Amino acid sequence: MDEKIDILLDHLSSSNESVETISTCSDHQRRLISDILSLSKLDSQLLQINPSPIFATSLLENIRKMFETEAKRVGVTLEIVVDASISEQNVSQVNLDSGRILQVLINLVSNAIKFTKNEPGSRRITVVMGASDVRPLNLPVDSFHSQESIYDTTGSQDEFYLWFTVKDSGRGLCAEEKARIFTRVSLQIAFIT
């Protein structure tokens, strides 16, 4: 009897992983379509930023939920980190366009998984979120060149910068590849009181 229960539990576990994989693939297809539509809107200058209240840490939790299964499946350790600056700046609920931020993070983490999964040795991706009351120029990032604000919470007294880094153990990019790909985007966020 115990053997049948173990077999049934193994089958349920395998089914659950299959459902999660299907869900992850569906999310990825939805993201691709969303990216194509966003590019079209950018070309037409119709892209809008729609800020709404959200708990800042839920952004990282969404990334963890979306990629944890895929990362495990390909043998990559996904580490989600809330930098100490979040509590130092007393960041909790923020007003921002979470869809746009997630869109950027999803693209970065997807690429990190793609280019890390076949690397020899320890394969790791670390996603960090932090906050600063001044434009953060000392981040461990050398891929960004210009600085543009895409959202300004005008009228708010409690403004700060919410920053993210995505670091992986992949081969990295040469200077020419970095110059072609990256543009720095900084987001100015407001506390919701």
Residue pairs with C-beta under 8 A, 6 or more apart in sequence:
17 69
20 69
21 69
21 70
21 73
24 66
24 67
24 69
24 70
27 66
28 110
31 103
31 106
31 107
31 110
34 103
35 103
35 107
38 47
38 103
41 47
41 48
49 97
49 100
49 150
49 151
50 97
50 99
51 95
51 96
51 97
51 151
51 153
52 95
52 96
52 97
52 98
53 93
53 94
53 95
53 192
54 93
54 94
54 95
54 96
54 98
55 92
55 93
55 94
56 86
56 91
56 92
56 93
56 94
56 129
56 131
56 162
57 82
57 86
57 129
58 98
59 98
59 101
59 102
59 105
59 129
60 80
60 81
60 82
60 127
60 129
61 80
62 102
63 80
63 102
63 105
63 106
63 109
63 127
64 78
64 80
66 106
66 109
67 78
67 109
67 110
67 113
68 78
70 113
71 77
71 78
71 113
71 125
72 78
74 113
74 117
74 123
75 117
75 123
76 113
76 116
76 117
76 123
76 124
76 125
77 122
77 123
77 124
77 125
78 109
78 125
78 127
79 124
79 125
79 126
79 127
80 127
81 126
81 127
81 128
81 129
82 128
82 129
82 130
83 128
83 129
83 130
83 131
84 130
85 130
85 131
85 132
86 129
86 130
86 131
88 131
89 131
89 132
89 133
89 160
90 191
91 131
91 160
91 162
91 191
92 191
93 191
93 192
94 162
94 189
94 190
94 191
94 192
95 153
95 156
95 189
95 190
95 192
96 151
96 162
96 187
96 189
97 151
100 150
101 164
101 187
104 164
104 185
105 127
105 164
105 166
108 166
109 125
109 127
109 166
112 125
112 166
112 167
112 168
112 170
113 125
113 168
115 168
115 170
115 171
116 123
116 124
116 125
116 168
116 169
116 170
117 123
119 169
119 170
119 171
121 169
122 169
123 168
123 169
124 168
124 169
125 166
125 167
125 168
125 169
126 165
126 166
126 167
126 168
127 164
127 165
127 166
128 164
128 165
128 166
128 167
129 162
129 163
129 164
130 136
130 162
130 163
130 164
131 160
131 161
131 162
131 163
131 189
132 160
132 161
132 163
133 159
133 160
133 161
134 161
135 147
135 161
135 186
136 161
136 163
136 186
139 163
139 165
140 165
140 167
141 165
142 178
143 173
143 178
143 181
143 182
144 182
144 183
144 184
145 179
145 182
145 183
145 184
146 183
146 184
147 184
147 186
148 183
148 184
148 185
148 186
149 186
149 187
149 188
150 185
150 186
150 187
151 187
151 188
151 189
152 188
153 159
153 188
153 189
153 190
156 190
156 191
158 190
158 191
158 193
159 188
159 189
159 190
160 188
160 189
160 190
160 191
161 186
161 187
161 188
161 189
162 187
162 189
163 186
173 181
